[in-house]
Amino acid sequence: MSGPSATVERMRSLPIVVLLVAAAARTASPQDLVIQRWLVRGPLPAPQEDSDRVVRDHLGGEATALPNVVDEGWGEVSADASGGLDLNEVFEGQSTAWSAAYAHTYVFAPEDRTVLLVADSDDDLVVRVNGQRVWVNEIARGLGRGGDTVTVRLAEGWNSLLLKALNRSGGFGLLARLAAAETAGTGDLLLSTVRPPGLVAYHYPRPTVTVGPLLLGPALSWRGGELVADARLSLTAWGSRAFDAVDLVLTQGDAVVARHLLDSLAPGTPAEISMDWRFADLRRAALGAAPLDARVDWQGGAGRANAFVNADRLLRLAGGRIEIGSLQFDSAGGAVQRLSAELRVPAALSGLSLDLLAMGLGPRSRYEVNGNVVAWREGGVELCAPCRAGDSLRIVIAPEPGRPLWTTPTVRVREIGYPEYTDGYDFARALAGRAPAIERPDPIEWLRALGGVGYGALSERHRAAYASLAAEIRRDTLHLIGNSHIDAAWLWPWSETIEVIRDTWRTSLKLAEIFPGYTFSGSSAAFYDAMDRLQPGLADSLAAAVERRGWVPVGGWWVESDLNLPAGESLVRQGLYGQRYFEQRFGRRSKVAWTPDCFGYPWTLPQILRGAPGSSTSSRRRFVGTTRPSSLSTPSTGKVSTARGCSPTTRMATCITSTRNG
């Protein structure tokens, strides 16, 4: 690979723009252009056994499609006000399991323009703009409000936008809207399901490269005296043909901080570049003190712009768990005997209190900081309070003999700060109905103050403004209960389910050792019975956890049953056999009927529950697919209207949950 030659520098300058887009969760804005009319075709078979089902051309011409309302197989449909399109309703009466559906619209732009396509799907999603595949997300999920944000470049005139949603089973849908990525916005864009007169081939924008978004990893790494972020930058070419000899140079001030060369860049297909970046440099860029300049050269053109760095994301990384990148492990006989690290406090953490989070190592390990033994208190070990920039921290840990090293220690700032106050601002409005008596935290203000003398005053000002609301909200209690929904048999055999139960429940028992007060809820008497017979040691550990009240058997049914097809007698026997097992094994019945993954409820259910599992029910689904939505009334907490006046309390559960359903 080589960079562009001097000849390229002398080539005719093209009207090129390099754009960088902020990487952040994208919520709907009133200025967004919601796509509410589509041309749809489907469902088309996309078999589970086809490993290429997501990228396969089920249409027979994805890359050239220019459909019209009069074309055979295509039909015009409407989405809801938020852009959500229920494809099960569109294809009512047809099988949609393991199928694909295409949705198309035309978008008019008065000039070449970069926009954000905010999309979602149930399940997998592929996006093409003017025939070029710009997005592939292979994922099992329900339809959200916009989980995928794609940077796309529209050509002047009419553009083709084609979405392919692939269903696995259950829900099937898609959603899309266009949002501004430039000052021009989306107000003058037009949508049409009718093929524009004279449009016989795709239009492409003039040769352009977009750079972005800049995505920062899940955690900072503390290496010596520096905080380092894992960053990923996407590079996308736009035009009718591939770009050759692409050279990306990122500079800050007079220094070149990164350079990447690519032989070729296909249009519409992002190339992702990974790099490590010092937190201090990212901070200076976010504050505008030393912007990151991106220059892209290729055979035939060039462009440049400043790279946007998200101040909110930087503050959340600094306030989150910080990995110790220079942590050393000394082992003997297959066991870790010693962990050590030598660190220096970076300027961004000056004036703050830092704790070593050592839940996984436990209280019987030995902790030394700068040669002094430090106590383990509720999972934390104090490193310094307050810390000063440049202070040395020599950390040595002798793990408890025989204790597995389930998690490695991390570092966290003890004081609450920007992330807590920002999220708390929204919590206050949701839970108390009003915002604190202060402006919403400004990330630039907080990032500028971080590590300086004004940070404490800024934090105290927010603490005082939040105090009264915090006291009001704390009168209520939110209980978080661990759970893992495990389908007894869906896309796998029972033998595999046994392995999943064993591994999941063992992990939960380990988590209870690491995190005091952790409580897990496990359902399905059939699962406990299987562990009794096949994993007796694990079964005894579960029984002991139940006695300690760290484990709660819930449901009182033999399995988490479907509630739509079985007869009432079948559901009664679920409760009979399940509760009889719980009484024999644990000496008590379950008081919670657990239905976290049911797609509907008969109105006779409360009568059955009153006679079998218990006095309260719990669900995570809002009665999806039920034919009598009014028969179980409240989506949160309340009474239900039932046969014979039976009224058990119903609750929509809020759980720390994982799923095993494909």
C-alpha positions as CSV (number, residue, x, y, z in Angstrom):
1,M,0.0,0.0,0.0
2,S,1.2,3.5,-0.7
3,G,-0.3,7.0,-0.2
4,P,-1.4,9.3,-3.0
5,S,1.4,10.5,-5.2
6,A,2.4,14.1,-5.9
7,T,0.5,13.8,-9.1
8,V,-2.7,13.3,-7.2
9,E,-2.1,16.6,-5.4
10,R,-2.0,18.4,-8.7
11,M,-5.2,16.8,-10.1
12,R,-8.2,18.9,-10.7
13,S,-9.9,19.7,-7.4
14,L,-13.4,18.1,-7.1
15,P,-16.3,19.4,-5.0
16,I,-15.5,17.0,-2.1
17,V,-16.6,17.2,1.5
18,V,-15.4,15.1,4.5
19,L,-18.1,14.8,7.2
20,L,-17.8,13.5,10.8
21,V,-20.9,12.6,12.7
22,A,-21.2,12.3,16.4
23,A,-21.6,8.8,17.8
24,A,-24.4,8.9,20.3
25,A,-27.8,7.2,20.9
26,R,-30.1,8.9,18.5
27,T,-33.6,9.7,19.9
28,A,-36.4,11.0,17.7
29,S,-36.5,14.7,17.0
30,P,-39.4,16.8,15.7
31,Q,-37.2,17.7,12.8
32,D,-36.8,14.1,11.7
33,L,-38.5,13.0,8.5
34,V,-40.4,9.8,9.5
35,I,-41.0,7.4,6.6
36,Q,-44.7,6.4,6.9
37,R,-45.4,5.1,3.4
38,W,-43.6,2.1,1.8
39,L,-43.7,-0.2,-1.1
40,V,-43.4,-3.6,0.4
41,R,-42.8,-7.1,-1.0
42,G,-42.8,-10.4,0.8
43,P,-42.7,-12.6,2.7
44,L,-40.0,-14.4,0.8
45,P,-38.4,-17.6,2.2
46,A,-35.1,-17.1,4.1
47,P,-34.5,-20.5,5.6
48,Q,-32.8,-20.9,9.0
49,E,-30.3,-23.4,7.6
50,D,-29.0,-20.8,5.0
51,S,-25.9,-19.4,6.6
52,D,-26.0,-16.5,4.1
53,R,-29.7,-15.7,4.5
54,V,-29.1,-12.1,5.7
55,V,-26.9,-11.0,2.8
56,R,-28.5,-13.2,0.2
57,D,-30.5,-11.5,-2.6
58,H,-34.0,-12.9,-2.0
59,L,-35.5,-10.4,-4.3
60,G,-33.5,-11.4,-7.4
61,G,-32.2,-7.9,-8.1
62,E,-31.6,-6.0,-4.8
63,A,-28.8,-4.0,-6.3
64,T,-30.9,-2.8,-9.3
65,A,-34.4,-2.5,-7.9
66,L,-36.5,0.5,-8.9
67,P,-40.0,-0.7,-7.9
68,N,-43.3,1.1,-8.7
69,V,-46.7,0.9,-7.1
70,V,-48.1,-0.9,-10.2
71,D,-45.3,-3.6,-10.2
72,E,-46.5,-7.1,-9.5
73,G,-45.6,-8.4,-6.0
74,W,-45.3,-4.9,-4.5
75,G,-47.9,-3.2,-2.4
76,E,-48.2,0.2,-0.8
77,V,-48.6,0.2,3.0
78,S,-48.6,2.7,5.9
79,A,-46.5,2.8,9.0
80,D,-47.7,4.3,12.4
81,A,-46.9,7.8,13.5
82,S,-43.4,6.8,14.8
83,G,-42.6,5.0,11.5
84,G,-43.1,1.5,12.9
85,L,-44.4,-1.0,10.4
86,D,-45.9,-4.3,11.6
87,L,-45.1,-6.8,8.8
88,N,-47.1,-9.6,10.5
89,E,-50.2,-7.4,9.9
90,V,-49.1,-6.5,6.4
91,F,-48.8,-10.2,5.6
92,E,-51.7,-11.4,7.6
93,G,-52.7,-15.0,6.8
94,Q,-49.2,-15.9,5.5
95,S,-46.3,-17.6,7.3
96,T,-43.6,-15.1,8.2
97,A,-41.3,-17.4,10.2
98,W,-37.8,-17.4,8.7
99,S,-38.7,-15.0,5.9
100,A,-37.5,-11.8,4.3
101,A,-39.5,-8.6,3.4
102,Y,-38.4,-5.6,1.4
103,A,-39.6,-2.0,2.0
104,H,-38.7,0.7,-0.6
105,T,-39.2,4.4,-0.9
106,Y,-37.7,7.2,-3.1
107,V,-36.0,10.2,-1.4
108,F,-35.6,13.5,-3.2
109,A,-32.7,15.8,-2.2
110,P,-32.2,19.3,-3.8
111,E,-28.4,18.7,-3.7
112,D,-25.9,16.1,-2.6
113,R,-26.4,15.8,1.1
114,T,-25.4,13.6,4.0
115,V,-28.1,12.5,6.4
116,L,-28.6,10.0,9.2
117,L,-30.8,7.0,8.5
118,V,-32.2,5.9,11.9
119,A,-33.7,2.5,11.6
120,D,-34.8,-0.6,13.5
121,S,-36.1,-4.1,12.7
122,D,-37.4,-7.4,14.1
123,D,-35.0,-9.2,13.4
124,D,-32.1,-8.7,11.0
125,L,-31.7,-5.6,8.8
126,V,-29.9,-4.7,5.6
127,V,-30.0,-1.2,4.0
128,R,-29.2,-0.3,0.4
129,V,-29.0,3.3,-0.9
130,N,-29.0,3.7,-4.7
131,G,-28.3,-0.1,-4.9
132,Q,-25.2,0.2,-2.7
133,R,-25.3,-1.9,0.5
134,V,-24.5,0.5,3.4
135,W,-25.7,-1.4,6.4
136,V,-25.9,-5.0,7.6
137,N,-27.0,-5.9,11.2
138,E,-27.4,-9.6,11.9
139,I,-29.2,-9.7,15.2
140,A,-32.2,-11.3,17.0
141,R,-34.2,-8.5,18.5
142,G,-37.6,-6.9,18.9
143,L,-38.6,-3.8,17.1
144,G,-37.2,-0.7,18.9
145,R,-37.3,3.0,18.3
146,G,-34.2,3.3,16.2
147,G,-31.3,1.1,17.3
148,D,-29.3,1.5,14.1
149,T,-27.9,4.9,12.9
150,V,-26.3,4.9,9.5
151,T,-24.6,7.8,7.8
152,V,-25.7,8.0,4.1
153,R,-24.9,10.3,1.3
154,L,-27.9,11.3,-0.9
155,A,-27.4,12.3,-4.5
156,E,-29.0,15.4,-6.0
157,G,-32.4,14.4,-7.3
158,W,-34.3,11.2,-6.6
159,N,-32.6,8.4,-4.5
160,S,-33.6,4.8,-3.9
161,L,-33.8,3.6,-0.3
162,L,-34.4,-0.2,0.2
163,L,-34.6,-1.9,3.5
164,K,-34.6,-5.7,3.9
165,A,-35.9,-7.0,7.2
166,L,-35.5,-10.7,8.0
167,N,-37.7,-12.5,10.5
168,R,-36.7,-15.5,12.6
169,S,-40.0,-16.1,14.4
170,G,-42.6,-14.1,16.4
171,G,-42.6,-10.3,15.8
172,F,-41.7,-9.0,12.4
173,G,-41.4,-5.3,11.6
174,L,-39.2,-2.3,10.7
175,L,-38.9,1.4,11.3
176,A,-37.0,4.2,9.6
177,R,-36.6,8.0,9.7
178,L,-34.2,10.5,8.3
179,A,-32.4,12.9,10.6
180,A,-30.0,15.8,10.0
181,A,-26.3,15.3,9.8
182,E,-25.6,18.8,8.4
183,T,-27.0,22.3,8.9
184,A,-29.3,21.8,5.9
185,G,-31.4,19.4,7.8
186,T,-34.2,17.3,6.3
187,G,-37.1,19.8,5.9
188,D,-36.7,20.0,2.1
189,L,-36.4,16.3,1.4
190,L,-39.3,14.6,-0.3
191,L,-40.6,11.0,-0.1
192,S,-42.5,9.0,-2.7
193,T,-43.5,5.4,-3.2
194,V,-44.1,6.1,-6.9
195,R,-41.1,5.8,-9.2
196,P,-40.3,9.3,-10.5
197,P,-40.9,9.8,-14.3
198,G,-37.8,9.2,-16.3
199,L,-35.9,7.4,-13.5
200,V,-34.4,4.3,-15.2
201,A,-31.1,4.1,-13.3
202,Y,-29.6,5.1,-10.0
203,H,-28.2,8.6,-9.3
204,Y,-25.0,8.8,-7.3
205,P,-23.5,11.7,-5.4
206,R,-20.3,13.3,-6.6
207,P,-17.2,11.4,-5.2
208,T,-17.2,12.0,-1.5
209,V,-15.8,10.3,1.6
210,T,-17.6,10.5,4.9
211,V,-15.6,9.9,8.1
212,G,-17.5,8.9,11.2
213,P,-18.9,8.3,13.6
214,L,-16.0,8.1,16.1
215,L,-17.0,5.3,18.4
216,L,-15.3,5.0,21.8
217,G,-15.1,1.6,23.5
218,P,-16.9,0.4,26.7
219,A,-14.2,1.4,29.2
220,L,-11.0,3.4,29.6
221,S,-7.7,1.6,30.2
222,W,-5.3,3.0,32.8
223,R,-1.8,2.4,31.6
224,G,1.0,3.9,33.7
225,G,0.1,7.6,34.0
226,E,-2.4,7.7,31.0
227,L,-6.0,7.0,30.5
228,V,-6.4,5.4,27.0
229,A,-9.7,4.9,25.0
230,D,-10.3,2.3,22.3
231,A,-11.6,4.2,19.3
232,R,-13.2,3.1,16.1
233,L,-13.6,5.3,13.0
234,S,-15.6,4.4,9.9
235,L,-14.6,5.5,6.5
236,T,-17.2,5.4,3.7
237,A,-16.8,6.2,0.0
238,W,-19.8,7.6,-2.0
239,G,-20.0,7.7,-5.8
240,S,-20.5,5.3,-8.7
241,R,-17.2,3.4,-8.4
242,A,-14.6,2.3,-5.9
243,F,-11.9,4.7,-4.6
244,D,-8.3,3.6,-4.9
245,A,-5.2,4.4,-2.7
246,V,-7.2,6.0,0.1
247,D,-5.0,7.8,2.7
248,L,-6.5,9.0,6.0
249,V,-4.4,11.3,8.1
250,L,-5.5,12.5,11.6
251,T,-3.6,15.4,13.1
252,Q,-3.9,17.4,16.3
253,G,-2.0,20.7,16.2
254,D,1.2,20.0,14.3
255,A,1.4,16.3,15.3
256,V,0.2,13.4,13.2
257,V,-1.7,11.2,15.7
258,A,-2.8,8.4,13.2
259,R,-2.5,7.5,9.6
260,H,-4.2,4.6,7.7
261,L,-3.8,3.5,4.1
262,L,-6.4,1.5,2.2
263,D,-5.8,-0.1,-1.2
264,S,-9.5,0.3,-2.2
265,L,-12.8,1.5,-0.7
266,A,-16.0,0.2,-2.2
267,P,-18.8,2.8,-2.4
268,G,-21.4,2.6,0.4
269,T,-19.5,0.0,2.4
270,P,-17.9,1.4,5.6
271,A,-14.3,0.4,6.4
272,E,-13.7,0.5,10.1
273,I,-10.4,1.6,11.6
274,S,-9.4,0.9,15.2
275,M,-6.9,2.9,17.2
276,D,-5.9,3.7,20.8
277,W,-6.3,7.4,21.8
278,R,-5.2,9.2,24.9
279,F,-8.0,10.6,27.0
280,A,-6.2,13.8,27.4
281,D,-6.0,14.3,23.6
282,L,-9.7,13.4,23.1
283,R,-10.6,15.9,25.9
284,R,-8.7,18.7,24.3
285,A,-10.5,18.0,21.0
286,A,-13.9,17.8,22.6
287,L,-13.3,21.2,24.2
288,G,-12.1,22.8,21.0
289,A,-8.6,23.5,22.4
290,A,-6.9,21.2,19.9
291,P,-9.3,19.9,17.3
292,L,-8.7,16.6,15.5
293,D,-8.3,17.3,11.8
294,A,-9.1,14.5,9.4
295,R,-7.7,14.6,5.8
296,V,-8.7,12.0,3.3
297,D,-6.9,11.7,-0.1
298,W,-7.5,9.2,-2.9
299,Q,-6.9,8.9,-6.6
300,G,-9.0,11.7,-7.9
301,G,-9.9,13.8,-4.9
302,A,-9.3,15.0,-1.4
303,G,-11.2,16.5,1.5
304,R,-10.8,17.5,5.2
305,A,-12.8,18.4,8.3
306,N,-12.5,18.5,12.1
307,A,-13.4,15.2,13.9
308,F,-16.2,15.5,16.4
309,V,-15.5,14.1,19.9
310,N,-18.4,13.5,22.1
311,A,-17.9,15.2,25.5
312,D,-20.8,13.3,27.1
313,R,-19.3,10.0,26.2
314,L,-15.8,11.0,27.5
315,L,-17.4,12.0,30.9
316,R,-19.2,8.7,31.1
317,L,-16.1,6.8,30.5
318,A,-14.2,8.7,33.1
319,G,-17.0,8.1,35.6
320,G,-17.3,4.4,34.8
321,R,-15.2,1.4,35.6
322,I,-11.6,2.0,34.5
323,E,-9.6,-1.1,33.5
324,I,-6.0,-1.4,34.7
325,G,-4.3,-2.0,31.4
326,S,-0.8,-2.5,33.1
327,L,-2.0,-5.1,35.6
328,Q,0.6,-7.9,36.0
329,F,-0.3,-11.5,36.9
330,D,2.2,-13.9,38.6
331,S,1.0,-17.5,38.5
332,A,2.3,-20.8,39.9
333,G,0.7,-24.2,39.6
334,G,-2.1,-22.9,37.5
335,A,-3.2,-20.4,40.1
336,V,-2.7,-16.7,40.3
337,Q,-0.4,-15.9,43.2
338,R,0.0,-12.2,42.9
339,L,-1.4,-9.2,41.0
340,S,0.4,-5.9,40.7
341,A,0.4,-2.6,38.9
342,E,2.3,0.7,39.1
343,L,0.2,3.7,38.2
344,R,0.4,7.5,38.3
345,V,-2.7,9.6,38.8
346,P,-3.6,11.3,35.5
347,A,-4.6,15.0,35.5
348,A,-8.3,14.2,34.7
349,L,-8.7,12.3,38.0
350,S,-6.9,14.9,40.2
351,G,-8.9,15.9,43.3
352,L,-11.1,12.8,43.2
353,S,-11.3,9.7,45.4
354,L,-10.3,6.5,43.6
355,D,-11.3,3.0,44.8
356,L,-10.1,-0.4,43.6
357,L,-13.2,-2.5,42.8
358,A,-12.3,-6.0,44.0
359,M,-15.6,-7.8,44.5
360,G,-14.3,-10.9,42.6
361,L,-11.2,-11.2,44.9
362,G,-13.2,-11.0,48.2
363,P,-12.3,-9.8,51.7
364,R,-9.8,-12.5,52.5
365,S,-7.3,-11.4,49.8
366,R,-4.4,-9.1,50.9
367,Y,-4.3,-5.6,49.4
368,E,-1.3,-3.3,49.6
369,V,-1.2,0.3,48.2
370,N,2.3,1.9,48.3
371,G,3.4,-0.7,50.8
372,N,0.5,-0.2,53.2
373,V,-2.1,-2.9,53.9
374,V,-5.6,-1.5,53.0
375,A,-8.9,-3.0,54.1
376,W,-11.5,-4.4,51.8
377,R,-14.8,-2.7,52.5
378,E,-18.0,-3.8,50.7
379,G,-16.1,-4.8,47.6
380,G,-13.8,-1.7,47.4
381,V,-10.2,-0.8,48.4
382,E,-9.2,2.8,48.7
383,L,-6.4,3.9,46.5
384,C,-6.2,7.6,47.3
385,A,-8.6,10.3,48.6
386,P,-8.3,12.9,47.4
387,C,-5.8,12.0,44.7
388,R,-3.3,14.4,43.2
389,A,-2.1,14.4,39.6
390,G,1.2,12.6,39.3
391,D,0.9,10.7,42.6
392,S,2.3,7.1,42.3
393,L,0.2,4.1,43.2
394,R,2.0,0.8,43.7
395,I,-0.8,-1.9,44.0
396,V,0.0,-5.4,45.1
397,I,-2.8,-8.1,45.7
398,A,-2.3,-11.6,47.1
399,P,-5.5,-13.5,46.2
400,E,-7.2,-15.7,48.7
401,P,-5.7,-19.2,48.2
402,G,-8.1,-21.5,46.4
403,R,-10.5,-18.8,45.3
404,P,-11.0,-18.6,41.6
405,L,-10.2,-15.3,39.9
406,W,-13.7,-14.7,38.5
407,T,-13.2,-11.0,37.8
408,T,-10.1,-8.8,37.6
409,P,-10.1,-5.6,39.7
410,T,-11.0,-2.2,38.1
411,V,-10.9,1.4,39.3
412,R,-13.7,3.8,39.8
413,V,-14.2,7.4,41.0
414,R,-16.0,7.3,44.3
415,E,-17.8,10.7,44.0
416,I,-21.0,10.9,41.9
417,G,-20.5,13.3,39.0
418,Y,-21.7,14.1,35.5
419,P,-23.2,10.7,34.5
420,E,-25.2,10.4,37.7
421,Y,-26.5,14.0,37.6
422,T,-27.4,13.8,33.9
423,D,-29.3,10.5,34.3
424,G,-30.8,11.8,37.5
425,Y,-32.2,14.8,35.7
426,D,-34.3,12.5,33.6
427,F,-35.1,10.2,36.5
428,A,-36.4,13.2,38.5
429,R,-38.8,14.2,35.7
430,A,-40.0,10.6,35.2
431,L,-40.4,9.7,38.9
432,A,-41.2,13.0,40.6
433,G,-42.8,14.8,37.6
434,R,-40.4,17.8,37.7
435,A,-36.8,18.6,37.0
436,P,-34.2,19.8,39.6
437,A,-33.9,23.5,40.1
438,I,-30.9,23.8,37.9
439,E,-30.1,23.6,34.2
440,R,-29.4,20.1,32.8
441,P,-25.7,19.3,33.2
442,D,-23.6,20.7,30.4
443,P,-21.0,18.2,29.2
444,I,-18.6,20.8,28.0
445,E,-18.7,22.6,31.4
446,W,-18.2,19.4,33.3
447,L,-15.4,18.2,31.0
448,R,-13.6,21.5,31.3
449,A,-13.8,21.4,35.1
450,L,-12.8,17.7,35.4
451,G,-9.6,17.4,37.5
452,G,-9.5,21.2,38.2
453,V,-10.2,23.3,41.3
454,G,-13.7,24.2,40.1
455,Y,-14.9,20.6,39.8
456,G,-15.8,20.3,43.5
457,A,-17.9,23.5,43.4
458,L,-19.7,22.4,40.3
459,S,-20.6,19.0,41.8
460,E,-21.7,20.6,45.1
461,R,-24.0,23.0,43.2
462,H,-25.7,20.1,41.5
463,R,-25.9,18.1,44.7
464,A,-27.7,20.9,46.5
465,A,-30.1,21.4,43.6
466,Y,-31.0,17.7,43.5
467,A,-31.2,17.2,47.3
468,S,-35.0,17.7,47.8
469,L,-36.0,15.6,44.8
470,A,-33.6,12.9,45.8
471,A,-35.1,12.6,49.2
472,E,-38.6,12.5,47.7
473,I,-37.7,9.8,45.2
474,R,-35.9,7.7,47.8
475,R,-39.2,7.2,49.6
476,D,-39.9,4.5,47.0
477,T,-37.8,1.4,46.6
478,L,-36.9,-0.2,43.3
479,H,-36.0,-3.9,43.6
480,L,-33.7,-5.4,41.0
481,I,-33.9,-9.2,40.8
482,G,-31.6,-11.4,38.6
483,N,-33.3,-13.8,36.2
484,S,-32.4,-15.7,33.0
485,H,-35.3,-16.7,30.8
486,I,-34.5,-20.1,29.4
487,D,-36.8,-21.7,26.8
488,A,-37.2,-25.4,27.7
489,A,-37.2,-26.4,24.0
490,W,-37.4,-24.1,21.0
491,L,-34.5,-24.1,18.5
492,W,-32.4,-26.7,20.3
493,P,-32.8,-30.2,21.9
494,W,-33.6,-30.8,25.6
495,S,-30.0,-32.0,26.1
496,E,-28.7,-28.6,25.2
497,T,-31.3,-26.9,27.5
498,I,-29.8,-29.0,30.4
499,E,-26.4,-27.6,29.7
500,V,-27.7,-24.0,29.6
501,I,-29.6,-24.4,32.9
502,R,-26.5,-25.9,34.6
503,D,-24.1,-23.2,33.3
504,T,-26.5,-20.3,33.9
505,W,-27.4,-21.3,37.4
506,R,-23.8,-22.0,38.4
507,T,-22.8,-18.6,37.1
508,S,-25.6,-17.0,39.2
509,L,-24.4,-18.8,42.4
510,K,-20.9,-17.4,41.7
511,L,-22.3,-13.9,41.2
512,A,-24.0,-14.2,44.6
513,E,-20.5,-14.9,46.2
514,I,-19.0,-11.9,44.4
515,F,-21.9,-9.4,45.1
516,P,-23.4,-9.5,48.6
517,G,-27.1,-9.1,48.5
518,Y,-27.5,-10.4,44.9
519,T,-30.7,-12.3,44.5
520,F,-31.7,-14.6,41.6
521,S,-35.1,-15.9,40.6
522,G,-35.3,-19.2,38.9
523,S,-38.5,-20.7,37.4
524,S,-39.7,-24.1,36.1
525,A,-39.9,-27.1,38.5
526,A,-38.8,-29.2,35.5
527,F,-35.4,-27.5,35.6
528,Y,-34.9,-28.1,39.3
529,D,-35.9,-31.7,38.9
530,A,-33.4,-32.1,36.1
531,M,-30.6,-30.7,38.3
532,D,-31.7,-33.1,41.1
533,R,-31.2,-36.0,38.9
534,L,-28.2,-35.0,36.7
535,Q,-26.3,-32.4,38.8
536,P,-27.0,-33.3,42.5
537,G,-24.1,-31.1,43.7
538,L,-25.5,-28.0,42.0
539,A,-29.0,-28.9,43.2
540,D,-27.8,-29.0,46.9
541,S,-26.1,-25.6,46.4
542,L,-29.4,-24.2,45.0
543,A,-31.3,-25.5,48.1
544,A,-28.7,-23.9,50.4
545,A,-29.1,-20.6,48.5
546,V,-32.9,-20.8,48.9
547,E,-32.4,-21.1,52.6
548,R,-30.1,-18.1,52.7
549,R,-32.8,-16.2,50.7
550,G,-30.3,-15.5,47.9
551,W,-32.3,-17.6,45.5
552,V,-36.0,-17.5,44.9
553,P,-37.8,-20.4,43.1
554,V,-40.6,-18.7,41.2
555,G,-43.5,-19.7,38.9
556,G,-44.9,-22.7,40.7
557,W,-45.4,-24.3,37.3
558,W,-43.7,-27.3,35.7
559,V,-42.3,-25.0,32.9
560,E,-42.9,-21.4,31.7
561,S,-46.0,-22.5,29.8
562,D,-47.6,-20.9,26.8
563,L,-51.0,-19.5,27.9
564,N,-52.8,-19.2,24.6
565,L,-53.2,-22.7,23.2
566,P,-53.3,-25.0,26.3
567,A,-56.7,-25.8,27.8
568,G,-57.5,-24.7,31.3
569,E,-57.0,-28.3,32.6
570,S,-53.5,-28.3,31.2
571,L,-52.6,-25.0,33.0
572,V,-54.1,-26.3,36.2
573,R,-51.9,-29.4,36.0
574,Q,-48.8,-27.1,35.4
575,G,-49.5,-25.6,38.8
576,L,-50.4,-28.9,40.5
577,Y,-47.2,-30.6,39.5
578,G,-45.0,-27.5,39.8
579,Q,-46.2,-26.5,43.3
580,R,-46.1,-30.1,44.5
581,Y,-42.4,-30.3,43.5
582,F,-41.6,-27.0,45.2
583,E,-43.3,-28.1,48.4
584,Q,-41.4,-31.4,48.5
585,R,-38.0,-29.9,47.5
586,F,-38.0,-26.5,49.3
587,G,-40.8,-26.9,51.8
588,R,-42.8,-24.1,50.4
589,R,-45.0,-23.0,47.5
590,S,-44.0,-20.3,45.1
591,K,-46.0,-17.1,45.6
592,V,-45.2,-15.6,42.3
593,A,-46.6,-16.8,38.9
594,W,-43.8,-16.2,36.5
595,T,-44.8,-15.6,32.8
596,P,-42.0,-13.5,31.3
597,D,-42.2,-14.6,27.7
598,C,-45.9,-15.2,27.0
599,F,-47.5,-13.6,24.0
600,G,-51.1,-13.3,25.3
601,Y,-53.3,-14.2,28.3
602,P,-56.7,-15.9,28.6
603,W,-59.1,-14.1,30.9
604,T,-59.5,-17.3,32.9
605,L,-55.9,-17.1,34.0
606,P,-56.3,-15.2,37.3
607,Q,-58.8,-17.8,38.5
608,I,-56.3,-20.6,37.7
609,L,-53.5,-18.7,39.4
610,R,-55.5,-18.1,42.6
611,G,-55.9,-21.9,42.9
612,A,-52.4,-22.9,42.0
613,P,-49.2,-20.8,41.9
614,G,-49.8,-17.8,44.1
615,S,-51.3,-14.4,44.7
616,S,-49.2,-12.3,42.2
617,T,-48.2,-12.6,38.6
618,S,-45.2,-11.2,36.8
619,S,-44.6,-10.6,33.1
620,R,-42.2,-8.7,30.9
621,R,-44.5,-8.5,27.8
622,R,-47.4,-6.1,27.5
623,F,-50.0,-8.7,26.3
624,V,-48.6,-8.9,22.8
625,G,-50.9,-10.9,20.5
626,T,-53.7,-11.4,23.0
627,T,-57.2,-11.5,21.5
628,R,-58.7,-9.9,24.6
629,P,-56.4,-7.0,25.6
630,S,-58.9,-5.6,28.1
631,S,-59.1,-8.8,30.1
632,L,-55.9,-8.1,32.0
633,S,-56.0,-4.4,32.6
634,T,-52.9,-2.7,33.9
635,P,-49.4,-2.7,32.3
636,S,-47.7,-1.8,35.6
637,T,-49.4,-2.7,38.8
638,G,-53.1,-3.1,39.6
639,K,-56.1,-5.3,39.6
640,V,-57.3,-7.5,36.8
641,S,-60.9,-8.1,35.6
642,T,-61.5,-11.8,35.5
643,A,-63.9,-14.7,35.7
644,R,-65.6,-15.2,39.0
645,G,-64.2,-12.0,40.5
646,C,-60.7,-13.4,41.1
647,S,-58.2,-10.5,41.3
648,P,-54.6,-11.3,41.9
649,T,-52.2,-8.4,41.8
650,T,-50.4,-8.1,38.4
651,R,-46.9,-6.7,37.9
652,M,-44.7,-6.0,34.9
653,A,-41.4,-7.2,36.2
654,T,-38.2,-5.2,36.1
655,C,-35.4,-7.6,36.1
656,I,-31.7,-7.9,35.6
657,T,-32.2,-10.6,33.0
658,S,-30.5,-12.5,30.3
659,T,-32.3,-14.6,27.7
660,R,-31.7,-18.0,26.0
661,N,-34.3,-17.9,23.2
662,G,-32.2,-17.8,20.0
